[in-house]
Every structure is written in C-alpha cells, then in structure tokens.
Amino acid sequence: MIDTATASYSLPGTHSYHDPSKLSLGREAEKARLEARISALEGKIKQEEQSGLDPAEQDQAQRLKERDAEVRAHEMAHLAAAGSLARGGMSLVYQTGPDGRQYAVGGSVQIDTSKGRTPEETIQKAQRIRAAALAPADPSPKDLQVAAKASQMEAEARAELAEKKRSEMEASDSRQAAIYGAALAESNDGIRGSALAKPLRCFTGEIYVSIGPRAWGMNIQHFQGRFCC
C-alpha cells in the first residue's frame, strides 16, 4: 500500500492536528484484508501443489466424487428394498479420476424376478420386485422396465388365481349335484320299492280324463283297455 502524506497548518488563534489513532486503525484493517487474501491464495496454491491438479482437473475430480455418492445411494436403495430377493451385493462400475482415485459411475443390483410357486406367492413377489425397482429417488429407464414387468407378472397371477377359484367353484357345484342326484335316486328307489311291495289292483274298461286348466275349457280324453294302479 502507498501511504500519502497529509499537510497540516495553523491559523492564528487555532490549532490543527492529525489523529494518529484513526490512521492506525485504518492501516490495521487494510493490512488484515490483505493478509486474508494472501492466505487464501497460498492455501489454494498449496492444495494444487499437493494434489498435482490444475483447476480443471480439480473440478472434474469433484464431479466424479459427487457422482460416486449418487451411484452408491441409488444402488443401496435397491438393495435395502429387495431384501431376500437380492442376489449378492451391489455391483459397481468405476472410473479413474485425474487424482488417481477410483470413482463409481454406474452400478446394479441383481434380484430374483422368477414367479412364485402359487399365484398368491407370485402376487406378493411381484409387488416386492416393483418396490425394489422404484426404491431410488430417480429410477433409471432400466428400473422402470423391471417395475413394468413386475406389474405384468402380478396381473397374470391374479388372472390365474381368478381362474383357479372359478374352477374350484365349478368342481364344488358338480360334487353337490352328484350328491343331490345320488340322494334323489336313493329316494326314488325307496318309493318304487314301496310301491312294488303292495299288490296292484287291475281292471278292464274305459276311463275319461280331463286335461288342462278349467280356463281352457273341458278337454276330455278317452282311454279304453286294462289299467293297473
């Protein structure tokens, strides 16, 4: 800093002087500001010397560091939601940064997407698969594809379950019909047996039978021959 001189003079009957305390405070404040700037520049130079990276390389390393954190959080969300469906841990794809370090730039989690042993089990499994695929805050296109397939698998399992229940109801109805038929046949056999146990009364002659409701008028049918009852 270049310090400028100040002139002072006195008029007759007056006194003029420069306050040294004010000048001292101003110099100290300016000195502190300069020292802070110098310290920051020295720290930046020291950091560059230690890392061996120029500003562009430092920026690239920072972006890779942020990407690494995003990838790990994304795959951890898949892994936590998948639970027992996960086949091992997360698999990461690495890239070497300008500082020589390995940064994760991609990853995946393998999960079991096969059907269950029953339609009910398949429905529950499909729901877990879909939840695992959509667990991250920003699902990838591949994640959305897996979720769509899980929804389709659930729909097919529900249709299969509905068909199974319909078949069971039809089988139940058939069993009920068979039981009713057997009971009816047994009842008819009893009636026939009771009738055969009694002697028949027969006669030869003519009979006249009125057929139909009275509202239709008299409809008389004539029969002649031998009749038993």
Secondary structure, 3 states (H helix, E strand, C coil): CCCCCCCCCCCCCCCCCCCHHHHHHHHHHHHHHHHHHHHHHHHHHHHHHHHCCCHHHHHHHHHHHHHHHHHHHHHHHHHHHHHHHECCCCEEEEEECCCCCEEEEEEECCECCCCCCCHHHHHHHHHHHHHHHCCCCCCCHHHHHHHHHHHHHHHHHHHHHHHHHHHHHHHHHHHHHHHHHHHHHHHHHHHHHHHHHCCCCEEEEEEEEECCCHHHCCCEEEEEEEEEC
